[in-house]
Amino acid sequence: MDFPATLTDQMGRRITLMQRPRRIVSLVPSQTELLAHLGLNEEVTGITKFCIHPEHWFRTKTRVGGTKQYDLAKIAALQPDLIIGNKEENDREQIEQLMQLYPVWMSDIFNLTDALQMIEHIGAITGKATEANALTKEIERAFTSLAQLQTQTRRAAYFIWRNPWMTAGSQTFINDMLQRCGFENVFSAANSRYPEITNEQLKAAKPEVILLSSEPYPFKEKHIAELQEICPDAKISLVDGEMFSWYGSRLLAAPEYFSAIIRE
């Protein structure tokens, strides 16, 4: 990519970069992990307190707050020439504040196609187009192999929260991952992307499989028994939420993880 360059992000916003970014702040854990995979150790100066991968970045990079609440003074001290965020994961009001001061590239991801496009765009912006292209091709191959394992469709509910119970609905990246595992999301027709549900609604939905995510709510073994009373015939499992909801380089490992779930 030649600079200066005017780019369009996944929210349809146009931003102008005068040069290849040298001081990047990432506000999304899965995209932070992607930047590390692309080899941008020197360029990434700021991350969030939830950017736990890679671990050495978590220990050594400046943490500018969470994904919803940032320390604007810390960000200013880093003098970023690019901030990378996400429409769903970041707070709109604070992102708009940052947009007044810095170039901000926003992702907006609902499915695997969006995620691959994001990877390609970030690779081009950061001078890592070759690495990003190789990564997307490898992810595509892995998901093609995953599709070949599917022999049946099973009705599933994917839980992200307790008190109240909340599940992943349609128009979510999680829903796309469920479909790629051969699951039919029993709450895909809900009005909300992350609907709150009652015990009665869960019982009426009759899921064959219930998946309890490790994030954002840390479900444990004790919650399996609680849900088993509501759906005694369902197979209930704890699953790694990063595999279902992180849309950066983590996608390399996701198909193998999903394959184990399918076989189980």
C-alpha positions, 0 to 999 in steps of 0.5 A: 500500500502506498501512503498517504492512503485513504481507507474504508473500514468495515463500518464504511468510514473513510480514514486517511493515513499519511504513512505506514503506522508506527505506533498502533493501539489495539482495543480488541483482544482478538485483533491484538493477537492478530497483530502479534501473529503478523509480527508487529511487535515494535509497532503495537504500543498499547493494548487493553487489560483483556488482551491476554494473548500473547502473554508477553505482550500482556506483561510488557505493553502499555494497557490503556484500560478495558474494551469499554472504558479507556484511559485517554491520557495513557492513549495520548501519551502513546501518540498513536498514528493508528487505533484499531477497534471493533463496533460491538466490543468497544464503547461508541461514545469513547470511540467517537472521542478518539476519532476526533484525535486519531485515525481509528480503523473499525471492524464490524464482524458477523461471520468468517467472511468478515473476519478474513476481510478484516485480516486482509485489511489490517495486513495491508494497512500495517505493511503485512499484506503477504503475511495476512494473505497466507494466514487467511488462506490457511484459515480457509483450508482449515474450515474447508476440512471442518465442513467435511466432518459434518454428518448431521445437524443438532439443535444447540444453545450457546450460553454467554451469561448467567443471572439472567441466562443469556445466549448467542442469537443470530447476527453474531460471529458465534452463531456463524461458528455454531453453523460451521460446526453443524449446529442449529442455533435454537435461539437464532430467531430471537429479536436480540443478538444476545437474548435473555431467556427464561428456564421455560423458554429454554425447556421449550426450545429443546436443545440437544446440545448446550454449550457453556462458554468460558467468557464473558461469564466463566461457566464451571462444572456446577452450572452443568447440573443446574441446566441439566435439571431444565433440559435433562436430555441435553448434552451439556459441555463447557467450551472455550469461548475464545474459539467461538468468538475471537476472530483474528489469528485464533481462527487457525486453531478453531477448526481443530477444536470444533472437530473434537466437539463434533466427534464428541 
